[in-house]
C-alpha cells in the first residue's frame, strides 16, 4: 500500500511539474511573439508604412506623451497615422524590453533609442515606451502607447 501511495504521489508531482513546464514554455512563446510584433511595429514606423502600422493598432489606439510641465499629450490613432509620413527615422534600437502577460492583455515596457526627426524637428533620444496589447477576434493589437524620457542616471532612487 505504501509503495502504491508513494508511486501515486511521484506520478502526480511529475504531472504537475510537466504541466507547469508546458505553461512556462507557452508563456515564453507568447512573449517572443509579442516582441516580434513590437519589432514589426518599429519597422513600420521606420518605413513610414501607415498600412502596416494600422494593422497592428486597435481602432481605439492612442499615444500618450509625457512632456515636462504640461498635461499628458494625447495623439489619436487617426492623428498618429496621418503624421507618420512626417516621422523620419534614420535609425533605432530596442535597448531593453520586458513583457508581462495577463490573460488577453500584454504590457510591454521598453527602452527605445532613435535618431529621428518630425517635420524637421529633432526627436533623437532614448525613450521609455509602454505598449498595451489586447487580444481580440483579429489577434493582438496595440491599444495604447505611452512615451516618456528616462530619468538621468544621477536621479535619486527610492530605497
MODELLER restraints for C-alpha pairs under 7 A, 6 or more apart:
rsr = mdl.restraints
at = mdl.atoms
rsr.add(forms.Gaussian(group=physical.xy_distance, feature=features.Distance(at['CA:31:A'], at['CA:99:A']), mean=6.08, stdev=0.5))
rsr.add(forms.Gaussian(group=physical.xy_distance, feature=features.Distance(at['CA:41:A'], at['CA:53:A']), mean=5.87, stdev=0.5))
rsr.add(forms.Gaussian(group=physical.xy_distance, feature=features.Distance(at['CA:41:A'], at['CA:56:A']), mean=6.90, stdev=0.5))
rsr.add(forms.Gaussian(group=physical.xy_distance, feature=features.Distance(at['CA:44:A'], at['CA:52:A']), mean=5.87, stdev=0.5))
rsr.add(forms.Gaussian(group=physical.xy_distance, feature=features.Distance(at['CA:44:A'], at['CA:53:A']), mean=5.48, stdev=0.5))
rsr.add(forms.Gaussian(group=physical.xy_distance, feature=features.Distance(at['CA:45:A'], at['CA:53:A']), mean=6.87, stdev=0.5))
rsr.add(forms.Gaussian(group=physical.xy_distance, feature=features.Distance(at['CA:46:A'], at['CA:88:A']), mean=6.87, stdev=0.5))
rsr.add(forms.Gaussian(group=physical.xy_distance, feature=features.Distance(at['CA:46:A'], at['CA:89:A']), mean=5.08, stdev=0.5))
rsr.add(forms.Gaussian(group=physical.xy_distance, feature=features.Distance(at['CA:48:A'], at['CA:84:A']), mean=5.70, stdev=0.5))
rsr.add(forms.Gaussian(group=physical.xy_distance, feature=features.Distance(at['CA:48:A'], at['CA:85:A']), mean=5.56, stdev=0.5))
rsr.add(forms.Gaussian(group=physical.xy_distance, feature=features.Distance(at['CA:50:A'], at['CA:81:A']), mean=5.78, stdev=0.5))
rsr.add(forms.Gaussian(group=physical.xy_distance, feature=features.Distance(at['CA:50:A'], at['CA:84:A']), mean=6.67, stdev=0.5))
rsr.add(forms.Gaussian(group=physical.xy_distance, feature=features.Distance(at['CA:56:A'], at['CA:141:A']), mean=5.06, stdev=0.5))
rsr.add(forms.Gaussian(group=physical.xy_distance, feature=features.Distance(at['CA:56:A'], at['CA:142:A']), mean=6.14, stdev=0.5))
rsr.add(forms.Gaussian(group=physical.xy_distance, feature=features.Distance(at['CA:57:A'], at['CA:141:A']), mean=4.91, stdev=0.5))
rsr.add(forms.Gaussian(group=physical.xy_distance, feature=features.Distance(at['CA:57:A'], at['CA:142:A']), mean=4.65, stdev=0.5))
rsr.add(forms.Gaussian(group=physical.xy_distance, feature=features.Distance(at['CA:57:A'], at['CA:143:A']), mean=6.17, stdev=0.5))
rsr.add(forms.Gaussian(group=physical.xy_distance, feature=features.Distance(at['CA:58:A'], at['CA:141:A']), mean=5.19, stdev=0.5))
rsr.add(forms.Gaussian(group=physical.xy_distance, feature=features.Distance(at['CA:58:A'], at['CA:142:A']), mean=5.70, stdev=0.5))
rsr.add(forms.Gaussian(group=physical.xy_distance, feature=features.Distance(at['CA:58:A'], at['CA:143:A']), mean=5.14, stdev=0.5))
rsr.add(forms.Gaussian(group=physical.xy_distance, feature=features.Distance(at['CA:60:A'], at['CA:77:A']), mean=6.89, stdev=0.5))
rsr.add(forms.Gaussian(group=physical.xy_distance, feature=features.Distance(at['CA:60:A'], at['CA:143:A']), mean=6.07, stdev=0.5))
rsr.add(forms.Gaussian(group=physical.xy_distance, feature=features.Distance(at['CA:61:A'], at['CA:76:A']), mean=6.69, stdev=0.5))
rsr.add(forms.Gaussian(group=physical.xy_distance, feature=features.Distance(at['CA:61:A'], at['CA:77:A']), mean=5.20, stdev=0.5))
rsr.add(forms.Gaussian(group=physical.xy_distance, feature=features.Distance(at['CA:61:A'], at['CA:142:A']), mean=6.53, stdev=0.5))
rsr.add(forms.Gaussian(group=physical.xy_distance, feature=features.Distance(at['CA:61:A'], at['CA:143:A']), mean=4.29, stdev=0.5))
rsr.add(forms.Gaussian(group=physical.xy_distance, feature=features.Distance(at['CA:61:A'], at['CA:144:A']), mean=5.25, stdev=0.5))
rsr.add(forms.Gaussian(group=physical.xy_distance, feature=features.Distance(at['CA:62:A'], at['CA:74:A']), mean=6.67, stdev=0.5))
rsr.add(forms.Gaussian(group=physical.xy_distance, feature=features.Distance(at['CA:62:A'], at['CA:75:A']), mean=5.60, stdev=0.5))
rsr.add(forms.Gaussian(group=physical.xy_distance, feature=features.Distance(at['CA:62:A'], at['CA:76:A']), mean=4.61, stdev=0.5))
rsr.add(forms.Gaussian(group=physical.xy_distance, feature=features.Distance(at['CA:62:A'], at['CA:77:A']), mean=5.21, stdev=0.5))
rsr.add(forms.Gaussian(group=physical.xy_distance, feature=features.Distance(at['CA:62:A'], at['CA:143:A']), mean=6.74, stdev=0.5))
rsr.add(forms.Gaussian(group=physical.xy_distance, feature=features.Distance(at['CA:62:A'], at['CA:144:A']), mean=5.19, stdev=0.5))
rsr.add(forms.Gaussian(group=physical.xy_distance, feature=features.Distance(at['CA:62:A'], at['CA:145:A']), mean=6.37, stdev=0.5))
rsr.add(forms.Gaussian(group=physical.xy_distance, feature=features.Distance(at['CA:63:A'], at['CA:74:A']), mean=5.71, stdev=0.5))
rsr.add(forms.Gaussian(group=physical.xy_distance, feature=features.Distance(at['CA:63:A'], at['CA:75:A']), mean=5.01, stdev=0.5))
rsr.add(forms.Gaussian(group=physical.xy_distance, feature=features.Distance(at['CA:63:A'], at['CA:76:A']), mean=6.53, stdev=0.5))
rsr.add(forms.Gaussian(group=physical.xy_distance, feature=features.Distance(at['CA:63:A'], at['CA:144:A']), mean=6.03, stdev=0.5))
rsr.add(forms.Gaussian(group=physical.xy_distance, feature=features.Distance(at['CA:63:A'], at['CA:145:A']), mean=4.75, stdev=0.5))
rsr.add(forms.Gaussian(group=physical.xy_distance, feature=features.Distance(at['CA:63:A'], at['CA:146:A']), mean=5.76, stdev=0.5))
rsr.add(forms.Gaussian(group=physical.xy_distance, feature=features.Distance(at['CA:64:A'], at['CA:72:A']), mean=6.26, stdev=0.5))
rsr.add(forms.Gaussian(group=physical.xy_distance, feature=features.Distance(at['CA:64:A'], at['CA:73:A']), mean=5.59, stdev=0.5))
rsr.add(forms.Gaussian(group=physical.xy_distance, feature=features.Distance(at['CA:64:A'], at['CA:74:A']), mean=4.66, stdev=0.5))
rsr.add(forms.Gaussian(group=physical.xy_distance, feature=features.Distance(at['CA:64:A'], at['CA:75:A']), mean=6.43, stdev=0.5))
rsr.add(forms.Gaussian(group=physical.xy_distance, feature=features.Distance(at['CA:64:A'], at['CA:145:A']), mean=6.18, stdev=0.5))
rsr.add(forms.Gaussian(group=physical.xy_distance, feature=features.Distance(at['CA:64:A'], at['CA:146:A']), mean=4.66, stdev=0.5))
rsr.add(forms.Gaussian(group=physical.xy_distance, feature=features.Distance(at['CA:64:A'], at['CA:147:A']), mean=6.24, stdev=0.5))
rsr.add(forms.Gaussian(group=physical.xy_distance, feature=features.Distance(at['CA:65:A'], at['CA:72:A']), mean=5.74, stdev=0.5))
rsr.add(forms.Gaussian(group=physical.xy_distance, feature=features.Distance(at['CA:65:A'], at['CA:73:A']), mean=4.99, stdev=0.5))
rsr.add(forms.Gaussian(group=physical.xy_distance, feature=features.Distance(at['CA:65:A'], at['CA:74:A']), mean=6.45, stdev=0.5))
rsr.add(forms.Gaussian(group=physical.xy_distance, feature=features.Distance(at['CA:65:A'], at['CA:146:A']), mean=5.94, stdev=0.5))
rsr.add(forms.Gaussian(group=physical.xy_distance, feature=features.Distance(at['CA:65:A'], at['CA:147:A']), mean=4.94, stdev=0.5))
rsr.add(forms.Gaussian(group=physical.xy_distance, feature=features.Distance(at['CA:65:A'], at['CA:148:A']), mean=6.13, stdev=0.5))
rsr.add(forms.Gaussian(group=physical.xy_distance, feature=features.Distance(at['CA:66:A'], at['CA:72:A']), mean=5.28, stdev=0.5))
rsr.add(forms.Gaussian(group=physical.xy_distance, feature=features.Distance(at['CA:66:A'], at['CA:73:A']), mean=6.53, stdev=0.5))
rsr.add(forms.Gaussian(group=physical.xy_distance, feature=features.Distance(at['CA:66:A'], at['CA:147:A']), mean=6.28, stdev=0.5))
rsr.add(forms.Gaussian(group=physical.xy_distance, feature=features.Distance(at['CA:66:A'], at['CA:148:A']), mean=5.07, stdev=0.5))
rsr.add(forms.Gaussian(group=physical.xy_distance, feature=features.Distance(at['CA:86:A'], at['CA:118:A']), mean=5.40, stdev=0.5))
rsr.add(forms.Gaussian(group=physical.xy_distance, feature=features.Distance(at['CA:86:A'], at['CA:119:A']), mean=5.45, stdev=0.5))
rsr.add(forms.Gaussian(group=physical.xy_distance, feature=features.Distance(at['CA:87:A'], at['CA:117:A']), mean=5.96, stdev=0.5))
rsr.add(forms.Gaussian(group=physical.xy_distance, feature=features.Distance(at['CA:87:A'], at['CA:118:A']), mean=4.58, stdev=0.5))
rsr.add(forms.Gaussian(group=physical.xy_distance, feature=features.Distance(at['CA:88:A'], at['CA:116:A']), mean=5.45, stdev=0.5))
rsr.add(forms.Gaussian(group=physical.xy_distance, feature=features.Distance(at['CA:88:A'], at['CA:117:A']), mean=5.28, stdev=0.5))
rsr.add(forms.Gaussian(group=physical.xy_distance, feature=features.Distance(at['CA:88:A'], at['CA:118:A']), mean=6.23, stdev=0.5))
rsr.add(forms.Gaussian(group=physical.xy_distance, feature=features.Distance(at['CA:89:A'], at['CA:115:A']), mean=6.04, stdev=0.5))
rsr.add(forms.Gaussian(group=physical.xy_distance, feature=features.Distance(at['CA:89:A'], at['CA:116:A']), mean=4.23, stdev=0.5))
rsr.add(forms.Gaussian(group=physical.xy_distance, feature=features.Distance(at['CA:89:A'], at['CA:117:A']), mean=6.60, stdev=0.5))
rsr.add(forms.Gaussian(group=physical.xy_distance, feature=features.Distance(at['CA:90:A'], at['CA:115:A']), mean=5.52, stdev=0.5))
rsr.add(forms.Gaussian(group=physical.xy_distance, feature=features.Distance(at['CA:90:A'], at['CA:116:A']), mean=5.64, stdev=0.5))
rsr.add(forms.Gaussian(group=physical.xy_distance, feature=features.Distance(at['CA:91:A'], at['CA:114:A']), mean=5.65, stdev=0.5))
rsr.add(forms.Gaussian(group=physical.xy_distance, feature=features.Distance(at['CA:91:A'], at['CA:115:A']), mean=5.27, stdev=0.5))
rsr.add(forms.Gaussian(group=physical.xy_distance, feature=features.Distance(at['CA:92:A'], at['CA:113:A']), mean=5.44, stdev=0.5))
rsr.add(forms.Gaussian(group=physical.xy_distance, feature=features.Distance(at['CA:92:A'], at['CA:114:A']), mean=4.08, stdev=0.5))
rsr.add(forms.Gaussian(group=physical.xy_distance, feature=features.Distance(at['CA:92:A'], at['CA:115:A']), mean=6.27, stdev=0.5))
rsr.add(forms.Gaussian(group=physical.xy_distance, feature=features.Distance(at['CA:93:A'], at['CA:112:A']), mean=5.83, stdev=0.5))
rsr.add(forms.Gaussian(group=physical.xy_distance, feature=features.Distance(at['CA:93:A'], at['CA:113:A']), mean=5.27, stdev=0.5))
rsr.add(forms.Gaussian(group=physical.xy_distance, feature=features.Distance(at['CA:93:A'], at['CA:114:A']), mean=6.47, stdev=0.5))
rsr.add(forms.Gaussian(group=physical.xy_distance, feature=features.Distance(at['CA:94:A'], at['CA:110:A']), mean=6.85, stdev=0.5))
rsr.add(forms.Gaussian(group=physical.xy_distance, feature=features.Distance(at['CA:94:A'], at['CA:111:A']), mean=6.00, stdev=0.5))
rsr.add(forms.Gaussian(group=physical.xy_distance, feature=features.Distance(at['CA:94:A'], at['CA:112:A']), mean=4.63, stdev=0.5))
rsr.add(forms.Gaussian(group=physical.xy_distance, feature=features.Distance(at['CA:94:A'], at['CA:113:A']), mean=6.47, stdev=0.5))
rsr.add(forms.Gaussian(group=physical.xy_distance, feature=features.Distance(at['CA:95:A'], at['CA:111:A']), mean=5.29, stdev=0.5))
rsr.add(forms.Gaussian(group=physical.xy_distance, feature=features.Distance(at['CA:95:A'], at['CA:112:A']), mean=5.83, stdev=0.5))
rsr.add(forms.Gaussian(group=physical.xy_distance, feature=features.Distance(at['CA:96:A'], at['CA:110:A']), mean=5.40, stdev=0.5))
rsr.add(forms.Gaussian(group=physical.xy_distance, feature=features.Distance(at['CA:96:A'], at['CA:111:A']), mean=5.20, stdev=0.5))
rsr.add(forms.Gaussian(group=physical.xy_distance, feature=features.Distance(at['CA:97:A'], at['CA:108:A']), mean=6.98, stdev=0.5))
rsr.add(forms.Gaussian(group=physical.xy_distance, feature=features.Distance(at['CA:97:A'], at['CA:109:A']), mean=5.76, stdev=0.5))
rsr.add(forms.Gaussian(group=physical.xy_distance, feature=features.Distance(at['CA:97:A'], at['CA:110:A']), mean=4.23, stdev=0.5))
rsr.add(forms.Gaussian(group=physical.xy_distance, feature=features.Distance(at['CA:97:A'], at['CA:111:A']), mean=6.57, stdev=0.5))
rsr.add(forms.Gaussian(group=physical.xy_distance, feature=features.Distance(at['CA:98:A'], at['CA:108:A']), mean=5.70, stdev=0.5))
rsr.add(forms.Gaussian(group=physical.xy_distance, feature=features.Distance(at['CA:98:A'], at['CA:109:A']), mean=5.26, stdev=0.5))
rsr.add(forms.Gaussian(group=physical.xy_distance, feature=features.Distance(at['CA:98:A'], at['CA:110:A']), mean=6.29, stdev=0.5))
rsr.add(forms.Gaussian(group=physical.xy_distance, feature=features.Distance(at['CA:99:A'], at['CA:106:A']), mean=6.80, stdev=0.5))
rsr.add(forms.Gaussian(group=physical.xy_distance, feature=features.Distance(at['CA:99:A'], at['CA:107:A']), mean=5.79, stdev=0.5))
rsr.add(forms.Gaussian(group=physical.xy_distance, feature=features.Distance(at['CA:99:A'], at['CA:108:A']), mean=4.58, stdev=0.5))
rsr.add(forms.Gaussian(group=physical.xy_distance, feature=features.Distance(at['CA:99:A'], at['CA:109:A']), mean=6.59, stdev=0.5))
rsr.add(forms.Gaussian(group=physical.xy_distance, feature=features.Distance(at['CA:100:A'], at['CA:106:A']), mean=5.59, stdev=0.5))
rsr.add(forms.Gaussian(group=physical.xy_distance, feature=features.Distance(at['CA:100:A'], at['CA:107:A']), mean=5.24, stdev=0.5))
rsr.add(forms.Gaussian(group=physical.xy_distance, feature=features.Distance(at['CA:100:A'], at['CA:108:A']), mean=6.53, stdev=0.5))
rsr.add(forms.Gaussian(group=physical.xy_distance, feature=features.Distance(at['CA:101:A'], at['CA:107:A']), mean=6.41, stdev=0.5))
rsr.add(forms.Gaussian(group=physical.xy_distance, feature=features.Distance(at['CA:104:A'], at['CA:134:A']), mean=5.65, stdev=0.5))
rsr.add(forms.Gaussian(group=physical.xy_distance, feature=features.Distance(at['CA:104:A'], at['CA:135:A']), mean=4.98, stdev=0.5))
rsr.add(forms.Gaussian(group=physical.xy_distance, feature=features.Distance(at['CA:105:A'], at['CA:133:A']), mean=5.63, stdev=0.5))
rsr.add(forms.Gaussian(group=physical.xy_distance, feature=features.Distance(at['CA:105:A'], at['CA:134:A']), mean=4.56, stdev=0.5))
rsr.add(forms.Gaussian(group=physical.xy_distance, feature=features.Distance(at['CA:105:A'], at['CA:135:A']), mean=6.39, stdev=0.5))
rsr.add(forms.Gaussian(group=physical.xy_distance, feature=features.Distance(at['CA:106:A'], at['CA:132:A']), mean=5.87, stdev=0.5))
rsr.add(forms.Gaussian(group=physical.xy_distance, feature=features.Distance(at['CA:106:A'], at['CA:133:A']), mean=5.00, stdev=0.5))
rsr.add(forms.Gaussian(group=physical.xy_distance, feature=features.Distance(at['CA:106:A'], at['CA:134:A']), mean=6.43, stdev=0.5))
rsr.add(forms.Gaussian(group=physical.xy_distance, feature=features.Distance(at['CA:107:A'], at['CA:130:A']), mean=6.95, stdev=0.5))
rsr.add(forms.Gaussian(group=physical.xy_distance, feature=features.Distance(at['CA:107:A'], at['CA:131:A']), mean=5.90, stdev=0.5))
rsr.add(forms.Gaussian(group=physical.xy_distance, feature=features.Distance(at['CA:107:A'], at['CA:132:A']), mean=4.74, stdev=0.5))
rsr.add(forms.Gaussian(group=physical.xy_distance, feature=features.Distance(at['CA:107:A'], at['CA:133:A']), mean=6.32, stdev=0.5))
rsr.add(forms.Gaussian(group=physical.xy_distance, feature=features.Distance(at['CA:108:A'], at['CA:130:A']), mean=5.46, stdev=0.5))
rsr.add(forms.Gaussian(group=physical.xy_distance, feature=features.Distance(at['CA:108:A'], at['CA:131:A']), mean=5.06, stdev=0.5))
rsr.add(forms.Gaussian(group=physical.xy_distance, feature=features.Distance(at['CA:108:A'], at['CA:132:A']), mean=6.37, stdev=0.5))
rsr.add(forms.Gaussian(group=physical.xy_distance, feature=features.Distance(at['CA:109:A'], at['CA:129:A']), mean=5.76, stdev=0.5))
rsr.add(forms.Gaussian(group=physical.xy_distance, feature=features.Distance(at['CA:109:A'], at['CA:130:A']), mean=4.42, stdev=0.5))
rsr.add(forms.Gaussian(group=physical.xy_distance, feature=features.Distance(at['CA:109:A'], at['CA:131:A']), mean=6.54, stdev=0.5))
rsr.add(forms.Gaussian(group=physical.xy_distance, feature=features.Distance(at['CA:110:A'], at['CA:128:A']), mean=5.80, stdev=0.5))
rsr.add(forms.Gaussian(group=physical.xy_distance, feature=features.Distance(at['CA:110:A'], at['CA:129:A']), mean=5.35, stdev=0.5))
rsr.add(forms.Gaussian(group=physical.xy_distance, feature=features.Distance(at['CA:110:A'], at['CA:130:A']), mean=6.46, stdev=0.5))
rsr.add(forms.Gaussian(group=physical.xy_distance, feature=features.Distance(at['CA:111:A'], at['CA:126:A']), mean=6.68, stdev=0.5))
rsr.add(forms.Gaussian(group=physical.xy_distance, feature=features.Distance(at['CA:111:A'], at['CA:127:A']), mean=5.70, stdev=0.5))
rsr.add(forms.Gaussian(group=physical.xy_distance, feature=features.Distance(at['CA:111:A'], at['CA:128:A']), mean=4.82, stdev=0.5))
rsr.add(forms.Gaussian(group=physical.xy_distance, feature=features.Distance(at['CA:111:A'], at['CA:129:A']), mean=6.39, stdev=0.5))
rsr.add(forms.Gaussian(group=physical.xy_distance, feature=features.Distance(at['CA:112:A'], at['CA:126:A']), mean=5.51, stdev=0.5))
rsr.add(forms.Gaussian(group=physical.xy_distance, feature=features.Distance(at['CA:112:A'], at['CA:127:A']), mean=5.17, stdev=0.5))
rsr.add(forms.Gaussian(group=physical.xy_distance, feature=features.Distance(at['CA:112:A'], at['CA:128:A']), mean=6.37, stdev=0.5))
rsr.add(forms.Gaussian(group=physical.xy_distance, feature=features.Distance(at['CA:112:A'], at['CA:129:A']), mean=6.87, stdev=0.5))
rsr.add(forms.Gaussian(group=physical.xy_distance, feature=features.Distance(at['CA:113:A'], at['CA:125:A']), mean=5.68, stdev=0.5))
rsr.add(forms.Gaussian(group=physical.xy_distance, feature=features.Distance(at['CA:113:A'], at['CA:126:A']), mean=4.05, stdev=0.5))
rsr.add(forms.Gaussian(group=physical.xy_distance, feature=features.Distance(at['CA:113:A'], at['CA:127:A']), mean=6.16, stdev=0.5))
rsr.add(forms.Gaussian(group=physical.xy_distance, feature=features.Distance(at['CA:114:A'], at['CA:124:A']), mean=5.29, stdev=0.5))
rsr.add(forms.Gaussian(group=physical.xy_distance, feature=features.Distance(at['CA:114:A'], at['CA:125:A']), mean=5.75, stdev=0.5))
rsr.add(forms.Gaussian(group=physical.xy_distance, feature=features.Distance(at['CA:114:A'], at['CA:126:A']), mean=6.46, stdev=0.5))
rsr.add(forms.Gaussian(group=physical.xy_distance, feature=features.Distance(at['CA:115:A'], at['CA:123:A']), mean=6.81, stdev=0.5))
rsr.add(forms.Gaussian(group=physical.xy_distance, feature=features.Distance(at['CA:115:A'], at['CA:124:A']), mean=4.23, stdev=0.5))
rsr.add(forms.Gaussian(group=physical.xy_distance, feature=features.Distance(at['CA:115:A'], at['CA:125:A']), mean=6.76, stdev=0.5))
rsr.add(forms.Gaussian(group=physical.xy_distance, feature=features.Distance(at['CA:116:A'], at['CA:122:A']), mean=6.15, stdev=0.5))
rsr.add(forms.Gaussian(group=physical.xy_distance, feature=features.Distance(at['CA:116:A'], at['CA:123:A']), mean=5.13, stdev=0.5))
rsr.add(forms.Gaussian(group=physical.xy_distance, feature=features.Distance(at['CA:116:A'], at['CA:124:A']), mean=5.06, stdev=0.5))
rsr.add(forms.Gaussian(group=physical.xy_distance, feature=features.Distance(at['CA:117:A'], at['CA:123:A']), mean=5.02, stdev=0.5))
rsr.add(forms.Gaussian(group=physical.xy_distance, feature=features.Distance(at['CA:117:A'], at['CA:124:A']), mean=7.00, stdev=0.5))
rsr.add(forms.Gaussian(group=physical.xy_distance, feature=features.Distance(at['CA:126:A'], at['CA:149:A']), mean=6.54, stdev=0.5))
rsr.add(forms.Gaussian(group=physical.xy_distance, feature=features.Distance(at['CA:127:A'], at['CA:147:A']), mean=6.48, stdev=0.5))
rsr.add(forms.Gaussian(group=physical.xy_distance, feature=features.Distance(at['CA:127:A'], at['CA:148:A']), mean=5.62, stdev=0.5))
rsr.add(forms.Gaussian(group=physical.xy_distance, feature=features.Distance(at['CA:127:A'], at['CA:149:A']), mean=4.60, stdev=0.5))
rsr.add(forms.Gaussian(group=physical.xy_distance, feature=features.Distance(at['CA:127:A'], at['CA:150:A']), mean=6.28, stdev=0.5))
rsr.add(forms.Gaussian(group=physical.xy_distance, feature=features.Distance(at['CA:128:A'], at['CA:147:A']), mean=5.86, stdev=0.5))
rsr.add(forms.Gaussian(group=physical.xy_distance, feature=features.Distance(at['CA:128:A'], at['CA:148:A']), mean=5.34, stdev=0.5))
rsr.add(forms.Gaussian(group=physical.xy_distance, feature=features.Distance(at['CA:128:A'], at['CA:149:A']), mean=5.56, stdev=0.5))
rsr.add(forms.Gaussian(group=physical.xy_distance, feature=features.Distance(at['CA:128:A'], at['CA:150:A']), mean=5.88, stdev=0.5))
rsr.add(forms.Gaussian(group=physical.xy_distance, feature=features.Distance(at['CA:129:A'], at['CA:145:A']), mean=6.83, stdev=0.5))
rsr.add(forms.Gaussian(group=physical.xy_distance, feature=features.Distance(at['CA:129:A'], at['CA:146:A']), mean=5.52, stdev=0.5))
rsr.add(forms.Gaussian(group=physical.xy_distance, feature=features.Distance(at['CA:129:A'], at['CA:147:A']), mean=4.62, stdev=0.5))
rsr.add(forms.Gaussian(group=physical.xy_distance, feature=features.Distance(at['CA:129:A'], at['CA:148:A']), mean=6.59, stdev=0.5))
rsr.add(forms.Gaussian(group=physical.xy_distance, feature=features.Distance(at['CA:130:A'], at['CA:145:A']), mean=5.61, stdev=0.5))
rsr.add(forms.Gaussian(group=physical.xy_distance, feature=features.Distance(at['CA:130:A'], at['CA:146:A']), mean=5.03, stdev=0.5))
rsr.add(forms.Gaussian(group=physical.xy_distance, feature=features.Distance(at['CA:130:A'], at['CA:147:A']), mean=6.64, stdev=0.5))
rsr.add(forms.Gaussian(group=physical.xy_distance, feature=features.Distance(at['CA:131:A'], at['CA:142:A']), mean=6.53, stdev=0.5))
rsr.add(forms.Gaussian(group=physical.xy_distance, feature=features.Distance(at['CA:131:A'], at['CA:144:A']), mean=5.70, stdev=0.5))
rsr.add(forms.Gaussian(group=physical.xy_distance, feature=features.Distance(at['CA:131:A'], at['CA:145:A']), mean=4.45, stdev=0.5))
rsr.add(forms.Gaussian(group=physical.xy_distance, feature=features.Distance(at['CA:131:A'], at['CA:146:A']), mean=6.44, stdev=0.5))
rsr.add(forms.Gaussian(group=physical.xy_distance, feature=features.Distance(at['CA:132:A'], at['CA:142:A']), mean=5.68, stdev=0.5))
rsr.add(forms.Gaussian(group=physical.xy_distance, feature=features.Distance(at['CA:132:A'], at['CA:143:A']), mean=5.75, stdev=0.5))
rsr.add(forms.Gaussian(group=physical.xy_distance, feature=features.Distance(at['CA:132:A'], at['CA:144:A']), mean=5.19, stdev=0.5))
rsr.add(forms.Gaussian(group=physical.xy_distance, feature=features.Distance(at['CA:132:A'], at['CA:145:A']), mean=6.47, stdev=0.5))
rsr.add(forms.Gaussian(group=physical.xy_distance, feature=features.Distance(at['CA:133:A'], at['CA:140:A']), mean=6.18, stdev=0.5))
rsr.add(forms.Gaussian(group=physical.xy_distance, feature=features.Distance(at['CA:133:A'], at['CA:141:A']), mean=5.31, stdev=0.5))
rsr.add(forms.Gaussian(group=physical.xy_distance, feature=features.Distance(at['CA:133:A'], at['CA:142:A']), mean=4.29, stdev=0.5))
rsr.add(forms.Gaussian(group=physical.xy_distance, feature=features.Distance(at['CA:133:A'], at['CA:143:A']), mean=5.74, stdev=0.5))
rsr.add(forms.Gaussian(group=physical.xy_distance, feature=features.Distance(at['CA:134:A'], at['CA:140:A']), mean=5.49, stdev=0.5))
rsr.add(forms.Gaussian(group=physical.xy_distance, feature=features.Distance(at['CA:134:A'], at['CA:141:A']), mean=5.54, stdev=0.5))
rsr.add(forms.Gaussian(group=physical.xy_distance, feature=features.Distance(at['CA:134:A'], at['CA:142:A']), mean=6.45, stdev=0.5))
rsr.add(forms.Gaussian(group=physical.xy_distance, feature=features.Distance(at['CA:134:A'], at['CA:143:A']), mean=6.66, stdev=0.5))
rsr.add(forms.Gaussian(group=physical.xy_distance, feature=features.Distance(at['CA:135:A'], at['CA:141:A']), mean=6.38, stdev=0.5))
